[in-house]
């Protein structure tokens, strides 16, 4: 899902969006940015997206731990 998809869902109303977040809301470097399509960046594009996904997943795990520990 990209930013346009989120905006489209938000137009349906708050009940539809609920607690919906962009994946990169948990990215410490660029919160709420879209995940780019690595296809157009060659090999380096894939490496950059992998690094982005890994650090964002770390952020998601940290957020879940905080929720659990309350």
mmJSON file of the N, C-alpha and C atoms, coordinates in Angstrom:
{"data_MODEL":{"atom_site":{
"group_PDB":["ATOM","ATOM","ATOM","ATOM","ATOM","ATOM","ATOM","ATOM","ATOM","ATOM","ATOM","ATOM","ATOM","ATOM","ATOM","ATOM","ATOM","ATOM","ATOM","ATOM","ATOM","ATOM","ATOM","ATOM","ATOM","ATOM","ATOM","ATOM","ATOM","ATOM","ATOM","ATOM","ATOM","ATOM","ATOM","ATOM","ATOM","ATOM","ATOM","ATOM","ATOM","ATOM","ATOM","ATOM","ATOM","ATOM","ATOM","ATOM","ATOM","ATOM","ATOM","ATOM","ATOM","ATOM","ATOM","ATOM","ATOM","ATOM","ATOM","ATOM","ATOM","ATOM","ATOM","ATOM","ATOM","ATOM","ATOM","ATOM","ATOM","ATOM","ATOM","ATOM","ATOM","ATOM","ATOM","ATOM","ATOM","ATOM","ATOM","ATOM","ATOM","ATOM","ATOM","ATOM","ATOM","ATOM","ATOM","ATOM","ATOM","ATOM","ATOM","ATOM","ATOM","ATOM","ATOM","ATOM","ATOM","ATOM","ATOM","ATOM","ATOM","ATOM","ATOM","ATOM","ATOM","ATOM","ATOM","ATOM","ATOM","ATOM","ATOM","ATOM","ATOM","ATOM","ATOM","ATOM","ATOM","ATOM","ATOM","ATOM","ATOM","ATOM","ATOM","ATOM","ATOM","ATOM","ATOM","ATOM","ATOM","ATOM","ATOM","ATOM","ATOM","ATOM","ATOM","ATOM","ATOM","ATOM","ATOM","ATOM","ATOM","ATOM","ATOM","ATOM","ATOM","ATOM","ATOM","ATOM","ATOM","ATOM","ATOM","ATOM","ATOM","ATOM","ATOM","ATOM","ATOM","ATOM","ATOM","ATOM","ATOM","ATOM","ATOM","ATOM","ATOM","ATOM","ATOM","ATOM","ATOM","ATOM","ATOM","ATOM","ATOM","ATOM","ATOM","ATOM","ATOM","ATOM","ATOM","ATOM","ATOM","ATOM","ATOM","ATOM","ATOM","ATOM","ATOM","ATOM","ATOM","ATOM","ATOM","ATOM","ATOM","ATOM","ATOM","ATOM","ATOM","ATOM","ATOM","ATOM","ATOM","ATOM","ATOM","ATOM","ATOM","ATOM","ATOM","ATOM","ATOM","ATOM"],
"id":[1,2,3,4,5,6,7,8,9,10,11,12,13,14,15,16,17,18,19,20,21,22,23,24,25,26,27,28,29,30,31,32,33,34,35,36,37,38,39,40,41,42,43,44,45,46,47,48,49,50,51,52,53,54,55,56,57,58,59,60,61,62,63,64,65,66,67,68,69,70,71,72,73,74,75,76,77,78,79,80,81,82,83,84,85,86,87,88,89,90,91,92,93,94,95,96,97,98,99,100,101,102,103,104,105,106,107,108,109,110,111,112,113,114,115,116,117,118,119,120,121,122,123,124,125,126,127,128,129,130,131,132,133,134,135,136,137,138,139,140,141,142,143,144,145,146,147,148,149,150,151,152,153,154,155,156,157,158,159,160,161,162,163,164,165,166,167,168,169,170,171,172,173,174,175,176,177,178,179,180,181,182,183,184,185,186,187,188,189,190,191,192,193,194,195,196,197,198,199,200,201,202,203,204,205,206,207,208,209,210],
"type_symbol":["N","C","C","N","C","C","N","C","C","N","C","C","N","C","C","N","C","C","N","C","C","N","C","C","N","C","C","N","C","C","N","C","C","N","C","C","N","C","C","N","C","C","N","C","C","N","C","C","N","C","C","N","C","C","N","C","C","N","C","C","N","C","C","N","C","C","N","C","C","N","C","C","N","C","C","N","C","C","N","C","C","N","C","C","N","C","C","N","C","C","N","C","C","N","C","C","N","C","C","N","C","C","N","C","C","N","C","C","N","C","C","N","C","C","N","C","C","N","C","C","N","C","C","N","C","C","N","C","C","N","C","C","N","C","C","N","C","C","N","C","C","N","C","C","N","C","C","N","C","C","N","C","C","N","C","C","N","C","C","N","C","C","N","C","C","N","C","C","N","C","C","N","C","C","N","C","C","N","C","C","N","C","C","N","C","C","N","C","C","N","C","C","N","C","C","N","C","C","N","C","C","N","C","C","N","C","C","N","C","C"],
"label_atom_id":["N","CA","C","N","CA","C","N","CA","C","N","CA","C","N","CA","C","N","CA","C","N","CA","C","N","CA","C","N","CA","C","N","CA","C","N","CA","C","N","CA","C","N","CA","C","N","CA","C","N","CA","C","N","CA","C","N","CA","C","N","CA","C","N","CA","C","N","CA","C","N","CA","C","N","CA","C","N","CA","C","N","CA","C","N","CA","C","N","CA","C","N","CA","C","N","CA","C","N","CA","C","N","CA","C","N","CA","C","N","CA","C","N","CA","C","N","CA","C","N","CA","C","N","CA","C","N","CA","C","N","CA","C","N","CA","C","N","CA","C","N","CA","C","N","CA","C","N","CA","C","N","CA","C","N","CA","C","N","CA","C","N","CA","C","N","CA","C","N","CA","C","N","CA","C","N","CA","C","N","CA","C","N","CA","C","N","CA","C","N","CA","C","N","CA","C","N","CA","C","N","CA","C","N","CA","C","N","CA","C","N","CA","C","N","CA","C","N","CA","C","N","CA","C","N","CA","C","N","CA","C","N","CA","C","N","CA","C","N","CA","C","N","CA","C"],
"label_alt_id":[null,null,null,null,null,null,null,null,null,null,null,null,null,null,null,null,null,null,null,null,null,null,null,null,null,null,null,null,null,null,null,null,null,null,null,null,null,null,null,null,null,null,null,null,null,null,null,null,null,null,null,null,null,null,null,null,null,null,null,null,null,null,null,null,null,null,null,null,null,null,null,null,null,null,null,null,null,null,null,null,null,null,null,null,null,null,null,null,null,null,null,null,null,null,null,null,null,null,null,null,null,null,null,null,null,null,null,null,null,null,null,null,null,null,null,null,null,null,null,null,null,null,null,null,null,null,null,null,null,null,null,null,null,null,null,null,null,null,null,null,null,null,null,null,null,null,null,null,null,null,null,null,null,null,null,null,null,null,null,null,null,null,null,null,null,null,null,null,null,null,null,null,null,null,null,null,null,null,null,null,null,null,null,null,null,null,null,null,null,null,null,null,null,null,null,null,null,null,null,null,null,null,null,null,null,null,null,null,null,null],
"label_comp_id":["UNK","UNK","UNK","UNK","UNK","UNK","UNK","UNK","UNK","UNK","UNK","UNK","UNK","UNK","UNK","UNK","UNK","UNK","UNK","UNK","UNK","UNK","UNK","UNK","UNK","UNK","UNK","UNK","UNK","UNK","UNK","UNK","UNK","UNK","UNK","UNK","UNK","UNK","UNK","UNK","UNK","UNK","UNK","UNK","UNK","UNK","UNK","UNK","UNK","UNK","UNK","UNK","UNK","UNK","UNK","UNK","UNK","UNK","UNK","UNK","UNK","UNK","UNK","UNK","UNK","UNK","UNK","UNK","UNK","UNK","UNK","UNK","UNK","UNK","UNK","UNK","UNK","UNK","UNK","UNK","UNK","UNK","UNK","UNK","UNK","UNK","UNK","UNK","UNK","UNK","UNK","UNK","UNK","UNK","UNK","UNK","UNK","UNK","UNK","UNK","UNK","UNK","UNK","UNK","UNK","UNK","UNK","UNK","UNK","UNK","UNK","UNK","UNK","UNK","UNK","UNK","UNK","UNK","UNK","UNK","UNK","UNK","UNK","UNK","UNK","UNK","UNK","UNK","UNK","UNK","UNK","UNK","UNK","UNK","UNK","UNK","UNK","UNK","UNK","UNK","UNK","UNK","UNK","UNK","UNK","UNK","UNK","UNK","UNK","UNK","UNK","UNK","UNK","UNK","UNK","UNK","UNK","UNK","UNK","UNK","UNK","UNK","UNK","UNK","UNK","UNK","UNK","UNK","UNK","UNK","UNK","UNK","UNK","UNK","UNK","UNK","UNK","UNK","UNK","UNK","UNK","UNK","UNK","UNK","UNK","UNK","UNK","UNK","UNK","UNK","UNK","UNK","UNK","UNK","UNK","UNK","UNK","UNK","UNK","UNK","UNK","UNK","UNK","UNK","UNK","UNK","UNK","UNK","UNK","UNK"],
"label_asym_id":["A","A","A","A","A","A","A","A","A","A","A","A","A","A","A","A","A","A","A","A","A","A","A","A","A","A","A","A","A","A","A","A","A","A","A","A","A","A","A","A","A","A","A","A","A","A","A","A","A","A","A","A","A","A","A","A","A","A","A","A","A","A","A","A","A","A","A","A","A","A","A","A","A","A","A","A","A","A","A","A","A","A","A","A","A","A","A","A","A","A","A","A","A","A","A","A","A","A","A","A","A","A","A","A","A","A","A","A","A","A","A","A","A","A","A","A","A","A","A","A","A","A","A","A","A","A","A","A","A","A","A","A","A","A","A","A","A","A","A","A","A","A","A","A","A","A","A","A","A","A","A","A","A","A","A","A","A","A","A","A","A","A","A","A","A","A","A","A","A","A","A","A","A","A","A","A","A","A","A","A","A","A","A","A","A","A","A","A","A","A","A","A","A","A","A","A","A","A","A","A","A","A","A","A","A","A","A","A","A","A"],
"label_entity_id":["1","1","1","1","1","1","1","1","1","1","1","1","1","1","1","1","1","1","1","1","1","1","1","1","1","1","1","1","1","1","1","1","1","1","1","1","1","1","1","1","1","1","1","1","1","1","1","1","1","1","1","1","1","1","1","1","1","1","1","1","1","1","1","1","1","1","1","1","1","1","1","1","1","1","1","1","1","1","1","1","1","1","1","1","1","1","1","1","1","1","1","1","1","1","1","1","1","1","1","1","1","1","1","1","1","1","1","1","1","1","1","1","1","1","1","1","1","1","1","1","1","1","1","1","1","1","1","1","1","1","1","1","1","1","1","1","1","1","1","1","1","1","1","1","1","1","1","1","1","1","1","1","1","1","1","1","1","1","1","1","1","1","1","1","1","1","1","1","1","1","1","1","1","1","1","1","1","1","1","1","1","1","1","1","1","1","1","1","1","1","1","1","1","1","1","1","1","1","1","1","1","1","1","1","1","1","1","1","1","1"],
"label_seq_id":[1,1,1,2,2,2,3,3,3,4,4,4,5,5,5,6,6,6,7,7,7,8,8,8,9,9,9,10,10,10,11,11,11,12,12,12,13,13,13,14,14,14,15,15,15,16,16,16,17,17,17,18,18,18,19,19,19,20,20,20,21,21,21,22,22,22,23,23,23,24,24,24,25,25,25,26,26,26,27,27,27,28,28,28,29,29,29,30,30,30,31,31,31,32,32,32,33,33,33,34,34,34,35,35,35,36,36,36,37,37,37,38,38,38,39,39,39,40,40,40,41,41,41,42,42,42,43,43,43,44,44,44,45,45,45,46,46,46,47,47,47,48,48,48,49,49,49,50,50,50,51,51,51,52,52,52,53,53,53,54,54,54,55,55,55,56,56,56,57,57,57,58,58,58,59,59,59,60,60,60,61,61,61,62,62,62,63,63,63,64,64,64,65,65,65,66,66,66,67,67,67,68,68,68,69,69,69,70,70,70],
"pdbx_PDB_ins_code":[null,null,null,null,null,null,null,null,null,null,null,null,null,null,null,null,null,null,null,null,null,null,null,null,null,null,null,null,null,null,null,null,null,null,null,null,null,null,null,null,null,null,null,null,null,null,null,null,null,null,null,null,null,null,null,null,null,null,null,null,null,null,null,null,null,null,null,null,null,null,null,null,null,null,null,null,null,null,null,null,null,null,null,null,null,null,null,null,null,null,null,null,null,null,null,null,null,null,null,null,null,null,null,null,null,null,null,null,null,null,null,null,null,null,null,null,null,null,null,null,null,null,null,null,null,null,null,null,null,null,null,null,null,null,null,null,null,null,null,null,null,null,null,null,null,null,null,null,null,null,null,null,null,null,null,null,null,null,null,null,null,null,null,null,null,null,null,null,null,null,null,null,null,null,null,null,null,null,null,null,null,null,null,null,null,null,null,null,null,null,null,null,null,null,null,null,null,null,null,null,null,null,null,null,null,null,null,null,null,null],
"Cartn_x":[0.848,0.0,0.89,0.542,1.292,0.423,0.97,0.268,-1.064,-1.147,-2.415,-3.459,-3.05,-3.988,-4.539,-3.677,-4.107,-5.086,-4.805,-5.726,-7.074,-7.05,-8.305,-9.139,-8.495,-9.207,-9.727,-8.932,-9.338,-10.593,-10.768,-11.967,-13.236,-13.091,-14.254,-14.776,-13.914,-14.334,-13.462,-13.562,-12.693,-12.897,-14.106,-14.335,-13.504,-13.268,-12.497,-10.995,-10.527,-9.087,-8.693,-9.523,-9.234,-7.811,-7.085,-5.691,-4.722,-5.132,-4.319,-3.153,-1.963,-0.747,0.018,0.812,1.745,2.866,3.381,4.465,5.625,5.992,7.168,6.886,5.709,5.455,6.441,7.019,7.963,9.415,9.655,11.013,11.66,12.75,13.377,14.015,14.284,14.94,13.965,12.88,11.908,10.49,9.973,8.636,7.571,6.687,5.517,5.826,7.054,7.374,6.887,6.698,6.332,7.546,7.29,8.356,8.48,9.626,9.763,9.816,9.473,9.562,11.033,11.645,13.079,13.421,12.438,12.679,13.404,13.062,13.631,14.979,15.452,16.724,17.864,17.638,18.678,19.001,20.17,20.579,20.616,21.12,21.221,19.836,18.844,17.478,16.962,17.274,16.849,17.562,18.845,19.597,19.039,18.717,18.171,16.812,15.953,14.629,14.75,15.644,15.848,16.292,17.243,17.699,16.551,15.734,14.575,13.584,13.299,12.35,12.898,14.177,14.759,14.711,15.081,15.073,13.643,12.719,11.328,10.736,11.07,10.608,11.141,12.385,12.927,12.081,11.665,10.815,9.456,8.894,7.606,7.738,8.786,9.009,9.171,9.932,10.103,8.762,7.931,6.62,5.731,5.761,4.97,5.446,6.744,7.287,6.808,6.824,6.357,4.885,4.081,2.661,2.458,3.22,3.102,3.523,4.589,5.093,4.279,3.531,2.6,3.106],
"Cartn_y":[-1.175,0.0,1.232,2.191,3.442,4.567,5.76,6.9,7.172,6.974,7.198,6.176,4.923,3.915,4.299,4.778,5.176,6.346,7.32,8.454,7.996,7.058,6.535,5.859,5.089,4.423,5.45,6.467,7.496,8.223,8.35,9.01,8.214,6.927,6.105,6.41,6.975,7.361,6.731,7.241,6.77,5.304,4.783,3.378,2.458,2.872,2.037,2.115,3.246,3.371,2.851,3.08,2.564,2.838,1.782,1.903,1.571,1.798,1.502,2.472,1.929,2.731,2.293,3.198,2.845,1.988,1.061,0.184,0.998,2.05,2.81,3.822,3.771,4.589,4.223,3.039,2.541,2.647,3.291,3.472,4.655,4.423,5.521,6.577,6.233,7.186,8.031,7.442,8.177,7.705,8.099,7.633,8.061,7.143,7.35,7.511,7.295,7.338,6.051,6.096,4.895,3.986,2.713,1.771,1.838,2.249,2.374,1.007,0.992,-0.224,-0.443,-1.511,-1.709,-2.069,-2.447,-2.87,-1.796,-0.544,0.545,1.016,0.471,0.897,-0.076,-1.087,-2.08,-2.85,-3.482,-4.262,-3.399,-2.177,-1.277,-0.951,-0.837,-0.576,-1.677,-2.911,-4.046,-4.035,-3.695,-3.625,-2.52,-1.393,-0.269,-0.612,-1.25,-1.616,-2.688,-3.642,-4.659,-4.017,-3.099,-2.41,-1.637,-0.994,-0.229,-1.152,-2.286,-3.237,-3.816,-4.146,-4.713,-3.734,-2.465,-1.513,-1.176,-1.166,-0.896,-2.057,-3.276,-4.437,-4.384,-3.961,-3.787,-2.78,-1.71,-0.714,-1.272,-2.119,-2.742,-3.666,-4.466,-5.374,-4.567,-3.489,-2.641,-2.077,-1.62,-1.071,-2.137,-3.335,-4.417,-4.795,-4.774,-5.061,-4.005,-2.732,-1.668,-1.844,-2.225,-2.473,-3.619,-4.66,-5.854,-5.553,-4.767,-4.45,-3.346,-2.631,-1.614,-0.531],
"Cartn_z":[0.0,0.0,0.0,-0.816,-0.837,-0.272,-0.253,0.317,-0.35,-1.659,-2.353,-1.917,-1.734,-1.256,0.118,0.999,2.344,2.257,1.402,1.231,0.686,-0.242,-0.793,0.296,1.142,2.236,3.236,3.527,4.484,4.016,2.709,2.177,2.482,2.766,3.101,4.499,5.348,6.686,7.75,8.978,10.058,10.422,10.248,10.588,9.697,8.468,7.54,7.808,8.265,8.489,9.858,10.863,12.199,12.626,12.867,13.304,12.182,10.975,9.802,9.709,9.521,9.389,8.161,7.663,6.602,7.207,6.427,6.885,7.445,6.74,7.141,8.251,8.841,10.031,11.13,11.026,12.024,11.566,10.443,9.917,10.631,11.364,12.095,11.186,9.949,9.046,8.244,7.758,6.934,7.264,8.426,8.798,7.795,7.495,6.643,5.158,4.749,3.322,2.654,1.364,0.615,0.477,0.274,-0.074,-1.596,-2.095,-3.551,-4.23,-5.496,-6.298,-6.639,-6.146,-6.38,-7.816,-8.583,-9.967,-10.765,-10.522,-11.32,-10.816,-9.712,-9.16,-9.392,-10.224,-10.471,-9.204,-9.174,-8.001,-6.747,-6.881,-5.726,-5.161,-6.034,-5.579,-4.679,-5.021,-4.199,-2.848,-2.849,-1.585,-0.689,-1.277,-0.503,0.095,-0.695,-0.188,0.889,0.725,1.752,3.063,3.0,4.217,4.856,4.039,4.518,5.236,4.616,5.193,6.491,6.533,7.749,8.913,8.684,9.803,10.229,9.263,9.595,10.39,10.022,10.789,12.218,12.383,13.737,14.516,13.867,14.51,14.888,14.039,14.342,15.547,15.574,16.713,17.996,17.959,19.142,19.612,18.677,19.035,19.662,19.125,19.69,21.081,21.283,22.633,23.632,23.219,24.107,24.447,23.458,23.713,24.688,24.501,25.352,26.787,26.926,28.271,28.916,28.083,28.51,29.328],
"occupancy":[1.0,1.0,1.0,1.0,1.0,1.0,1.0,1.0,1.0,1.0,1.0,1.0,1.0,1.0,1.0,1.0,1.0,1.0,1.0,1.0,1.0,1.0,1.0,1.0,1.0,1.0,1.0,1.0,1.0,1.0,1.0,1.0,1.0,1.0,1.0,1.0,1.0,1.0,1.0,1.0,1.0,1.0,1.0,1.0,1.0,1.0,1.0,1.0,1.0,1.0,1.0,1.0,1.0,1.0,1.0,1.0,1.0,1.0,1.0,1.0,1.0,1.0,1.0,1.0,1.0,1.0,1.0,1.0,1.0,1.0,1.0,1.0,1.0,1.0,1.0,1.0,1.0,1.0,1.0,1.0,1.0,1.0,1.0,1.0,1.0,1.0,1.0,1.0,1.0,1.0,1.0,1.0,1.0,1.0,1.0,1.0,1.0,1.0,1.0,1.0,1.0,1.0,1.0,1.0,1.0,1.0,1.0,1.0,1.0,1.0,1.0,1.0,1.0,1.0,1.0,1.0,1.0,1.0,1.0,1.0,1.0,1.0,1.0,1.0,1.0,1.0,1.0,1.0,1.0,1.0,1.0,1.0,1.0,1.0,1.0,1.0,1.0,1.0,1.0,1.0,1.0,1.0,1.0,1.0,1.0,1.0,1.0,1.0,1.0,1.0,1.0,1.0,1.0,1.0,1.0,1.0,1.0,1.0,1.0,1.0,1.0,1.0,1.0,1.0,1.0,1.0,1.0,1.0,1.0,1.0,1.0,1.0,1.0,1.0,1.0,1.0,1.0,1.0,1.0,1.0,1.0,1.0,1.0,1.0,1.0,1.0,1.0,1.0,1.0,1.0,1.0,1.0,1.0,1.0,1.0,1.0,1.0,1.0,1.0,1.0,1.0,1.0,1.0,1.0,1.0,1.0,1.0,1.0,1.0,1.0],
"B_iso_or_equiv":[0.0,0.0,0.0,0.0,0.0,0.0,0.0,0.0,0.0,0.0,0.0,0.0,0.0,0.0,0.0,0.0,0.0,0.0,0.0,0.0,0.0,0.0,0.0,0.0,0.0,0.0,0.0,0.0,0.0,0.0,0.0,0.0,0.0,0.0,0.0,0.0,0.0,0.0,0.0,0.0,0.0,0.0,0.0,0.0,0.0,0.0,0.0,0.0,0.0,0.0,0.0,0.0,0.0,0.0,0.0,0.0,0.0,0.0,0.0,0.0,0.0,0.0,0.0,0.0,0.0,0.0,0.0,0.0,0.0,0.0,0.0,0.0,0.0,0.0,0.0,0.0,0.0,0.0,0.0,0.0,0.0,0.0,0.0,0.0,0.0,0.0,0.0,0.0,0.0,0.0,0.0,0.0,0.0,0.0,0.0,0.0,0.0,0.0,0.0,0.0,0.0,0.0,0.0,0.0,0.0,0.0,0.0,0.0,0.0,0.0,0.0,0.0,0.0,0.0,0.0,0.0,0.0,0.0,0.0,0.0,0.0,0.0,0.0,0.0,0.0,0.0,0.0,0.0,0.0,0.0,0.0,0.0,0.0,0.0,0.0,0.0,0.0,0.0,0.0,0.0,0.0,0.0,0.0,0.0,0.0,0.0,0.0,0.0,0.0,0.0,0.0,0.0,0.0,0.0,0.0,0.0,0.0,0.0,0.0,0.0,0.0,0.0,0.0,0.0,0.0,0.0,0.0,0.0,0.0,0.0,0.0,0.0,0.0,0.0,0.0,0.0,0.0,0.0,0.0,0.0,0.0,0.0,0.0,0.0,0.0,0.0,0.0,0.0,0.0,0.0,0.0,0.0,0.0,0.0,0.0,0.0,0.0,0.0,0.0,0.0,0.0,0.0,0.0,0.0,0.0,0.0,0.0,0.0,0.0,0.0],
"pdbx_formal_charge":[null,null,null,null,null,null,null,null,null,null,null,null,null,null,null,null,null,null,null,null,null,null,null,null,null,null,null,null,null,null,null,null,null,null,null,null,null,null,null,null,null,null,null,null,null,null,null,null,null,null,null,null,null,null,null,null,null,null,null,null,null,null,null,null,null,null,null,null,null,null,null,null,null,null,null,null,null,null,null,null,null,null,null,null,null,null,null,null,null,null,null,null,null,null,null,null,null,null,null,null,null,null,null,null,null,null,null,null,null,null,null,null,null,null,null,null,null,null,null,null,null,null,null,null,null,null,null,null,null,null,null,null,null,null,null,null,null,null,null,null,null,null,null,null,null,null,null,null,null,null,null,null,null,null,null,null,null,null,null,null,null,null,null,null,null,null,null,null,null,null,null,null,null,null,null,null,null,null,null,null,null,null,null,null,null,null,null,null,null,null,null,null,null,null,null,null,null,null,null,null,null,null,null,null,null,null,null,null,null,null],
"auth_seq_id":[1,1,1,2,2,2,3,3,3,4,4,4,5,5,5,6,6,6,7,7,7,8,8,8,9,9,9,10,10,10,11,11,11,12,12,12,13,13,13,14,14,14,15,15,15,16,16,16,17,17,17,18,18,18,19,19,19,20,20,20,21,21,21,22,22,22,23,23,23,24,24,24,25,25,25,26,26,26,27,27,27,28,28,28,29,29,29,30,30,30,31,31,31,32,32,32,33,33,33,34,34,34,35,35,35,36,36,36,37,37,37,38,38,38,39,39,39,40,40,40,41,41,41,42,42,42,43,43,43,44,44,44,45,45,45,46,46,46,47,47,47,48,48,48,49,49,49,50,50,50,51,51,51,52,52,52,53,53,53,54,54,54,55,55,55,56,56,56,57,57,57,58,58,58,59,59,59,60,60,60,61,61,61,62,62,62,63,63,63,64,64,64,65,65,65,66,66,66,67,67,67,68,68,68,69,69,69,70,70,70],
"auth_comp_id":["UNK","UNK","UNK","UNK","UNK","UNK","UNK","UNK","UNK","UNK","UNK","UNK","UNK","UNK","UNK","UNK","UNK","UNK","UNK","UNK","UNK","UNK","UNK","UNK","UNK","UNK","UNK","UNK","UNK","UNK","UNK","UNK","UNK","UNK","UNK","UNK","UNK","UNK","UNK","UNK","UNK","UNK","UNK","UNK","UNK","UNK","UNK","UNK","UNK","UNK","UNK","UNK","UNK","UNK","UNK","UNK","UNK","UNK","UNK","UNK","UNK","UNK","UNK","UNK","UNK","UNK","UNK","UNK","UNK","UNK","UNK","UNK","UNK","UNK","UNK","UNK","UNK","UNK","UNK","UNK","UNK","UNK","UNK","UNK","UNK","UNK","UNK","UNK","UNK","UNK","UNK","UNK","UNK","UNK","UNK","UNK","UNK","UNK","UNK","UNK","UNK","UNK","UNK","UNK","UNK","UNK","UNK","UNK","UNK","UNK","UNK","UNK","UNK","UNK","UNK","UNK","UNK","UNK","UNK","UNK","UNK","UNK","UNK","UNK","UNK","UNK","UNK","UNK","UNK","UNK","UNK","UNK","UNK","UNK","UNK","UNK","UNK","UNK","UNK","UNK","UNK","UNK","UNK","UNK","UNK","UNK","UNK","UNK","UNK","UNK","UNK","UNK","UNK","UNK","UNK","UNK","UNK","UNK","UNK","UNK","UNK","UNK","UNK","UNK","UNK","UNK","UNK","UNK","UNK","UNK","UNK","UNK","UNK","UNK","UNK","UNK","UNK","UNK","UNK","UNK","UNK","UNK","UNK","UNK","UNK","UNK","UNK","UNK","UNK","UNK","UNK","UNK","UNK","UNK","UNK","UNK","UNK","UNK","UNK","UNK","UNK","UNK","UNK","UNK","UNK","UNK","UNK","UNK","UNK","UNK"],
"auth_asym_id":["A","A","A","A","A","A","A","A","A","A","A","A","A","A","A","A","A","A","A","A","A","A","A","A","A","A","A","A","A","A","A","A","A","A","A","A","A","A","A","A","A","A","A","A","A","A","A","A","A","A","A","A","A","A","A","A","A","A","A","A","A","A","A","A","A","A","A","A","A","A","A","A","A","A","A","A","A","A","A","A","A","A","A","A","A","A","A","A","A","A","A","A","A","A","A","A","A","A","A","A","A","A","A","A","A","A","A","A","A","A","A","A","A","A","A","A","A","A","A","A","A","A","A","A","A","A","A","A","A","A","A","A","A","A","A","A","A","A","A","A","A","A","A","A","A","A","A","A","A","A","A","A","A","A","A","A","A","A","A","A","A","A","A","A","A","A","A","A","A","A","A","A","A","A","A","A","A","A","A","A","A","A","A","A","A","A","A","A","A","A","A","A","A","A","A","A","A","A","A","A","A","A","A","A","A","A","A","A","A","A"],
"auth_atom_id":["N","CA","C","N","CA","C","N","CA","C","N","CA","C","N","CA","C","N","CA","C","N","CA","C","N","CA","C","N","CA","C","N","CA","C","N","CA","C","N","CA","C","N","CA","C","N","CA","C","N","CA","C","N","CA","C","N","CA","C","N","CA","C","N","CA","C","N","CA","C","N","CA","C","N","CA","C","N","CA","C","N","CA","C","N","CA","C","N","CA","C","N","CA","C","N","CA","C","N","CA","C","N","CA","C","N","CA","C","N","CA","C","N","CA","C","N","CA","C","N","CA","C","N","CA","C","N","CA","C","N","CA","C","N","CA","C","N","CA","C","N","CA","C","N","CA","C","N","CA","C","N","CA","C","N","CA","C","N","CA","C","N","CA","C","N","CA","C","N","CA","C","N","CA","C","N","CA","C","N","CA","C","N","CA","C","N","CA","C","N","CA","C","N","CA","C","N","CA","C","N","CA","C","N","CA","C","N","CA","C","N","CA","C","N","CA","C","N","CA","C","N","CA","C","N","CA","C","N","CA","C","N","CA","C","N","CA","C","N","CA","C","N","CA","C"],
"pdbx_PDB_model_num":[1,1,1,1,1,1,1,1,1,1,1,1,1,1,1,1,1,1,1,1,1,1,1,1,1,1,1,1,1,1,1,1,1,1,1,1,1,1,1,1,1,1,1,1,1,1,1,1,1,1,1,1,1,1,1,1,1,1,1,1,1,1,1,1,1,1,1,1,1,1,1,1,1,1,1,1,1,1,1,1,1,1,1,1,1,1,1,1,1,1,1,1,1,1,1,1,1,1,1,1,1,1,1,1,1,1,1,1,1,1,1,1,1,1,1,1,1,1,1,1,1,1,1,1,1,1,1,1,1,1,1,1,1,1,1,1,1,1,1,1,1,1,1,1,1,1,1,1,1,1,1,1,1,1,1,1,1,1,1,1,1,1,1,1,1,1,1,1,1,1,1,1,1,1,1,1,1,1,1,1,1,1,1,1,1,1,1,1,1,1,1,1,1,1,1,1,1,1,1,1,1,1,1,1,1,1,1,1,1,1]
}}}
